[in-house]
Amino acid sequence: MPVGNAPSFHYSSAVKHFDVYRRRRLGALIVMVLLAGTLYARTGSADSPSDAYTVASGDTLWEIATEHYPPSEDPRVVIETIREENGLEGYGLQPGQRLELPR
């Protein structure tokens, strides 16, 4: 067997393909973990669909809606949801009153 005519293997191309495969698997794993975390955060637990809030002196439904909910949500809709959840007739609040803030 002549030394200079030995068959050559393209080792570097196999390594490159393996690296691409490994990066794709890692990317897919990261996406699955992020999706699972997002789904888990949205479902929450069945025991606590809302948060409790005790009204302080001077609190208004508008302040509660803007402080406890993201700015992307319309405070008017949040206020009506809070009223429905707690069976409030009007918009007045009493200090010490306990409100359930739906999520």
N, C-alpha and C positions, 0 to 999 in steps of 0.2 A: 504494500500500500504506500503510495508516494505521499510524502508529507505535504507537499505544496498543493495537491489536488483534493484535499479532504473536503467533504461537503460542508457548506457554511449554513449556520442556522441564523435566522433573523431574530435573535434574542431581544433586541431593543424594541421591535414592533410588538412582540408579545407582552413585554412589560408595559408599554404605553397603553395597550388595550386593557390590561388588568387594572391600571390606574384609573382609566375612564370608567370601567365597570364598578370599581370600588367607590369612586366619587358619586356615581349615580345611585348606588345603594345607600350611601350616607345621606345624600340629598333626599331620597325617598323616605328614609327613616326620620329625618328632621321634619319633613312635611307631615308625616303621620303623627308625630308627637305634638306638633303645634295644633293640628286639627283635633286631636283627642283632647288637648287642654282647652281648646275653645268650646268644644261640645260639652265638656264637663262643667265649665264655668257657666254656660247658658242654662243647663238643666238644674243646677243647684240641688238642694235636698228638698224632699217633699214636706219635711217638718217645718221649714222656715221659708215660705214664699214671700215674706215681707219682713221689714225691719220695724222695730218699735221705736217711737220717738215721744218724749215727754215735752209738752209745750211749756216754754218759759214765758215769763212776763214780756209782753210786747211782740211776741212772735206772730207772724202772719203766714197764711198759706203760701203767699208768693215767695217769702223768704225761705220757707222750708223747701219749696219746689226748686228754687234756684241753688240752694246750698247742698241739697242731698241728691240731686240728679244731674247728669251730664248736661253741658251747655247746648248740646245738639238736640235735646228734647224741648219741645214747646212747653213753657211753664203753665200755660192755660190748660193744656190737655192733662198735665200732671196734677194740677189742682183739682180738676174734675174727677180724676181717678182716685185721688186721696179722699175726696168727699164721698164718692160712691163706696169705697172700701170701708169707710168708717161710719157711714150712715149719717153724715152731717146734713142738716137742713139748710143752713146758711154758710156764711164765710167766716163768722166770728169764732175765735178760739178762747178757751179759758186756761189760765196758767195751771199746770199740773195735769192737764188733760192728756191722755195717752192716745197716740195715733199710730196706726199701722201704715207704714210706707211701703206700698207694693213695689216689687222689683220687676 
